[in-house]
């Protein structure tokens, strides 16, 4: 469910797009608008993922020797972060944890490898409704992607509500 502010933003975006604005405000038109809003944003716009499995991080380009070189305290932080099996990098404290664990110059490549798994491309509606961030690809400093204010596909009922708001 979208907030009133998100409905207003979505409605304004639909009205500003000549192709979308021309669609009839009925089930067919709203379905077509939803389909268009659920396509990948162009140009590419990156957002922080809200769930990344530990397996995904650890299986793809992860440098295990960097974990072996961590101090006891940093290793404990990493272990606690990974304990649940999934991290939510859209939360700033999770990104801060990655920065704290892999904080020395030798760890920059590992940190970037972790952060790379923590981003994805946004859809048009997700880009439209971001809450913060630039939408660029991540850096080893954990900056770049935006934090979503809305996640997932939008449906025709939500489009109808926004158009009628």
LINLIN-V93806 format. One record per residue. RES is the residue in three letters. SS is DSSP state (H for helix, E for strand, - for the rest). PSI is psi in radians with two decimals (* if undefined). OMEGA is omega in radians with two decimals (none if undefined). Layout:
[[RES	SS	PSI	OMEGA] [RES	SS	PSI	OMEGA]]
This chain:
[[UNK	-	2.29	-3.14] [UNK	-	2.64	3.07] [UNK	-	2.85	3.06] [UNK	H	-0.68	3.12] [UNK	H	-0.71	3.11] [UNK	H	-0.69	3.07] [UNK	H	-0.74	3.13] [UNK	H	-0.72	3.12] [UNK	H	-0.78	3.14] [UNK	H	-0.78	3.12] [UNK	H	-0.77	3.13] [UNK	H	-0.68	3.13] [UNK	H	-0.70	3.11] [UNK	H	-0.80	-3.14] [UNK	H	-0.52	-3.12] [UNK	H	-0.27	-3.13] [UNK	-	1.95	-3.06] [UNK	H	-0.65	-3.13] [UNK	H	-0.81	-3.12] [UNK	H	-0.70	-3.12] [UNK	H	-0.48	-3.12] [UNK	-	-0.22	-3.14] [UNK	-	2.43	3.12] [UNK	-	2.58	3.12] [UNK	-	1.22	3.08] [UNK	-	-3.08	-3.04] [UNK	H	-0.70	3.14] [UNK	H	-0.82	3.14] [UNK	H	-0.73	-3.13] [UNK	H	-0.59	3.07] [UNK	H	-0.74	3.13] [UNK	H	-0.68	3.10] [UNK	H	-0.76	3.12] [UNK	H	-0.78	3.13] [UNK	H	-0.73	3.13] [UNK	H	-0.70	-3.12] [UNK	H	-0.33	3.13] [UNK	-	0.04	3.07] [UNK	-	2.85	-3.13] [UNK	E	2.39	3.11] [UNK	-	2.49	3.08] [UNK	-	2.26	-0.01] [UNK	-	3.00	-3.13] [UNK	-	2.40	-3.13] [UNK	-	2.10	-3.04] [UNK	E	2.47	3.07] [UNK	E	2.71	3.02] [UNK	E	2.35	3.06] [UNK	-	2.68	3.12] [UNK	-	-0.09	3.08] [UNK	-	2.08	3.11] [UNK	E	2.19	-3.12] [UNK	E	2.58	3.09] [UNK	H	-0.70	3.12] [UNK	H	-0.75	3.14] [UNK	H	-0.75	-3.14] [UNK	H	-0.80	-3.01] [UNK	H	-0.36	-3.04] [UNK	H	-0.20	-2.98] [UNK	-	1.51	3.05] [UNK	-	0.24	-3.13] [UNK	-	2.31	-3.13] [UNK	-	1.71	-3.08] [UNK	H	-0.44	3.13] [UNK	H	-0.47	3.12] [UNK	H	-0.58	3.07] [UNK	H	-0.71	-3.14] [UNK	H	-0.48	-3.12] [UNK	-	0.03	3.14] [UNK	-	2.66	2.99] [UNK	-	2.91	3.14] [UNK	H	-0.77	-3.13] [UNK	H	-0.77	3.14] [UNK	H	-0.66	3.09] [UNK	H	-0.66	3.12] [UNK	H	-0.74	3.09] [UNK	H	-0.82	-3.13] [UNK	H	-0.77	3.12] [UNK	H	-0.78	-3.14] [UNK	H	-0.67	3.12] [UNK	H	-0.66	-3.05] [UNK	H	-0.17	-3.00] [UNK	-	-0.66	-3.08] [UNK	-	-0.21	3.13] [UNK	-	-0.21	3.14] [UNK	E	2.46	3.01] [UNK	E	2.74	3.11] [UNK	-	1.54	-3.09] [UNK	-	-0.08	3.04] [UNK	-	-0.25	3.11] [UNK	-	2.28	-3.08] [UNK	H	-0.57	-3.14] [UNK	H	-0.50	3.08] [UNK	H	-0.78	3.09] [UNK	H	-0.67	3.09] [UNK	H	-0.63	3.09] [UNK	H	-0.75	3.10] [UNK	H	-0.75	3.11] [UNK	H	-0.71	-3.13] [UNK	H	-0.71	-3.10] [UNK	H	-0.86	-3.09] [UNK	-	1.18	-2.99] [UNK	-	-0.19	-3.13] [UNK	-	2.82	-3.06] [UNK	H	-0.64	-3.13] [UNK	H	-0.29	-3.10] [UNK	H	-0.03	-3.04] [UNK	H	-0.70	-3.14] [UNK	H	-0.68	3.11] [UNK	H	-0.75	3.12] [UNK	H	-0.78	3.13] [UNK	H	-0.68	3.11] [UNK	H	-0.72	3.11] [UNK	H	-0.89	-3.10] [UNK	H	-0.55	3.13] [UNK	H	-0.63	3.10] [UNK	H	-0.27	-3.03] [UNK	-	0.11	-3.13] [UNK	E	2.81	3.02] [UNK	E	2.92	3.09] [UNK	E	2.47	-3.12] [UNK	-	2.75	2.96] [UNK	E	2.99	3.12] [UNK	H	-0.77	-3.10] [UNK	H	-0.65	3.10] [UNK	H	-0.71	3.09] [UNK	H	-0.76	-3.12] [UNK	H	-0.64	-3.00] [UNK	-	0.42	3.12] [UNK	E	2.67	3.12] [UNK	E	-0.47	3.13] [UNK	E	2.68	3.03] [UNK	-	2.87	-3.05] [UNK	-	-0.34	3.13] [UNK	-	0.21	3.09] [UNK	-	2.91	3.13] [UNK	-	2.72	-3.03] [UNK	-	2.71	3.02] [UNK	-	3.00	3.09] [UNK	-	-0.14	3.07] [UNK	-	0.01	3.13] [UNK	-	0.53	3.10] [UNK	-	2.87	3.07] [UNK	-	-1.25	-3.10] [UNK	-	2.70	3.11] [UNK	E	2.76	3.04] [UNK	E	2.26	-3.06] [UNK	E	2.48	2.98] [UNK	-	-0.24	3.10] [UNK	-	2.37	-3.13] [UNK	-	2.41	3.04] [UNK	-	-3.12	3.14] [UNK	-	2.58	3.04] [UNK	-	2.60	-3.12] [UNK	-	2.99	-3.06] [UNK	H	-0.54	3.09] [UNK	H	-0.69	3.10] [UNK	H	-0.64	3.08] [UNK	H	-0.78	3.13] [UNK	H	-0.77	3.12] [UNK	H	-0.78	-3.14] [UNK	H	-0.77	-3.11] [UNK	H	-0.52	-3.12] [UNK	-	0.02	-3.11] [UNK	-	*	none]]
